[in-house]
Amino acid sequence: MVQGERLWRRLMELGEIGKQPSGGVTRLSFTAEERRAKDLVVSYMREAGLAVHEDAAGNVIGRKEGTNREASVVLIGSHLDSVYNGGRFDGPLGVLAGIEVVQSMNEQGVKTHYPIEVVAFTDEEGARFRFGMIGSRAMAGTLPLEALDYRDANGISVAEAMRRAGGDPNRLHEAARKRGTVKAYVELHIEQGRVLEEAGLPVGIVTGIAGLIWVKFTIEGKAEHAGATPMSLRRDPLVAAAHIMAVIEEEARRTGTTVGTVGQLHVFPGGINIIPERVEFVLDLRDLNAEVRDRVWNMIATQAEKIAASRNVRLMMERLQDMPPVLCSEVVKQAAERACKQLGYPPFWLPSGAAHDGVQLAPLCPIGMIFVRSQDGVSHNPAEWSTKEDCAAGAAVLYHTVWQLAQAE
């Protein structure tokens, strides 16, 4: 079985890389902090007896051979990058638990028919370039070329950042896997919500992953003196943005299942006594039902245009990401259900409101996820926490799930 103490020690060690004074973690893609994290994970993989390589997208991959070396692989994975000032569990738990699974198998002499690979995907979060899941998209062969031109706050493009990190964007196609080469993908992740905590359970089985839309709103008005410009003559893009954000909340609440968030807002030029000239914000809109999500988005877009017209400001809306909802595979869900029963945990089913790399891999192979209880449901926050016992429980369920998937039928 898995060694919970070893898993926990590695989680704490990895959490020191990119640690902020607040206690949170900032580890953006293609940075020195991410490189240090990858190098540490490579050392764990080698300690576990895995053959390690890094593909053209910067995905770190450790492989345990199966008795049939030519068979498709069972893939376990997650990511090492973080949001700004995030937690130490989101992403790393899945990578380190995957390593713990195969290391435990190797230590116990467990052989599998299918090879098992553990992958640490590049840039799942999208925090640096506002475009995420670069590594999993590359593996699925669906990374759009225009994504390489996206730029961070300092004007550095994805392609340039990749080169600075030692990668070659011209070789990204080499990271793509062919359909049929991956038997299944399984990810262990913290829930990032309170459902398991309310149910009093350490682990749960994910039914599906909500689809999301990221839309960048740019609103242009006219910068004028705050004291000398009457309210009736103003073209204030920030007031228009505030009204649009109110529409976002109203339309998302209306369905009971949709969530809409604006977590990023930039006001230019940003003076106390200056009416803003330009405002930029990004909408994150999600629902497990694509039809519902798209209907909500259409209502928001229509009303946003009316608000902009009524306030005499210019509105531009640019889609940064559009990911459809993905249902988890019955094969993976059933394996996880048997694993829970074997370990004495009642199978508990719940959806994922957060997006994960499995969304990108779904066209390539069957996918599934296992959730670990999150304390107070907090995530993307320095206070993000899951207990040592819950992490070990999730890793144990992952172990038995992967073992089943990796055996000959």
Number of C-alpha atoms within 10 A of each C-alpha: 14 22 15 19 13 13 21 19 12 18 20 12 12 23 21 14 19 24 19 15 9 11 17 23 27 23 29 24 28 22 16 14 19 22 19 15 22 23 13 15 23 21 14 18 26 15 11 21 17 23 14 18 14 16 19 22 25 27 22 25 22 28 23 25 19 19 14 13 12 12 17 19 26 25 25 30 28 28 27 31 33 28 21 19 19 24 24 33 26 27 25 27 29 31 26 30 33 31 30 28 26 27 24 17 19 15 12 10 9 11 16 20 20 24 23 29 23 31 26 29 28 28 29 26 25 17 18 24 22 16 20 22 22 27 28 30 23 26 25 21 21 15 19 10 12 9 16 18 14 18 18 15 9 7 11 15 17 23 20 19 19 20 14 12 16 12 19 16 18 11 11 19 16 13 20 20 15 12 13 12 14 21 20 25 28 28 27 31 27 29 28 25 20 15 18 23 17 11 12 10 16 22 30 29 25 24 20 23 27 26 23 26 21 21 20 21 20 18 23 23 22 17 19 16 15 15 10 8 14 9 10 6 8 19 23 24 29 23 17 25 22 11 15 21 19 12 19 25 16 14 19 23 14 11 13 9 14 21 21 24 15 16 9 11 14 13 16 16 13 13 12 9 11 16 25 25 20 22 23 20 18 22 23 18 23 31 27 21 16 17 12 15 25 17 11 24 21 11 14 20 15 10 16 23 16 13 19 24 13 10 16 17 21 17 22 14 17 11 12 18 15 13 16 21 22 24 20 23 20 13 14 23 22 16 19 28 22 18 23 24 12 12 12 9 17 16 17 17 17 16 19 24 21 14 22 22 25 27 24 25 23 18 14 22 21 19 28 31 27 28 29 27 29 26 19 17 19 18 20 18 18 20 17 20 20 23 14 14 13 19 28 22 21 25 30 22 29 29 22 21 23 27 22 18 24 23 15 10 6
